[in-house]
């Protein structure tokens, strides 16, 4: 069923593009950009086996036109703006006041962290772009239920690309089949459209790596932050590290490092389960509340001390809202497409944060990967409330 919306909603994307281009131009002229090369950048430039191949492939394509990658930030910023416009356009077509979707795009484009990522040779910018395209495809599919399977298929292809860019995308693979369950009458076809292309992409790349490099995976997961606590490292019987890294192949070294990381991770969970669970819960909460925005001198964004509890309370409220939305949709899967889109965005944020909390520390870049999904969740919730109130007013006027 197609959703009717205000004609102004059809032009939201244009305002987003103009705003994004203005911001890109302004920041280019005014702000001193960070260095392009970060600590992890060489591993992407060298196609390291510890990295998924999506971003190295992207860099190789850019090198065809820009061998020195001097214009890479502008490519990444352009893609970011285009994806923001597509997400705003797709979400606006679900209904609701046009200004809500403009505010959504403004909150996404106004995030300084994301613009900073665009200047670096790191996966964050491209992954955030793909997350927005994924959400936009889902919104287009929801608007067309019970049709729209082609948009679900496209969303799944984009998700597969996202996993190849950044492995935290695997978290969203758990969300994809749940999206398909929202289709009545064509439920299993929708589940297949939402999940199978992603699985096929992952299997194809893993098979290629097995044939050519000797491991069946999108990468060798050579390092985890689980268990890097002094009491665990001292008590752990780690994997054998006797291999000479200077003579061994990169694959062999990565496999050895992976075995070591795995051994201390298993030891942590087995010997210190309470400690591990506490850290997972703490990391999950930190990913929601963004502790790098605080009054501390070392904070990336410094705010007044009195505003810190307010900020924490607001983001805890968003976390609680995300849980309530998913519960509501689980009980009423035939709800408004706006509410369904809100639930999808909620699941994406929580799935990402949970996977990161299980394996890593709550670093800002892991939280910012889901910033567009969080803002989309908030905006779609507001749009749903607005549409619901408007429907009630119209219903009451008809009764009279």
Secondary structure as UniProt FT lines:
FT   HELIX           7..11
FT   HELIX           12..30
FT   TURN            39..40
FT   HELIX           41..45
FT   TURN            46..47
FT   TURN            49..50
FT   HELIX           53..65
FT   TURN            67..68
FT   TURN            70..71
FT   HELIX           72..92
FT   TURN            93..94
FT   HELIX           98..109
FT   HELIX           112..118
FT   HELIX           124..143
FT   TURN            144..146
FT   HELIX           149..165
FT   HELIX           167..169
FT   HELIX           170..180
FT   TURN            181..182
FT   HELIX           187..213
FT   TURN            226..227
FT   HELIX           230..235
FT   TURN            245..247
FT   HELIX           250..271
FT   HELIX           273..289
FT   TURN            290..292
FT   STRAND          293..294
FT   TURN            297..298
FT   STRAND          301..302
FT   HELIX           305..331
FT   TURN            333..334
FT   HELIX           337..359
FT   HELIX           364..368
FT   TURN            369..370
FT   HELIX           371..399
//
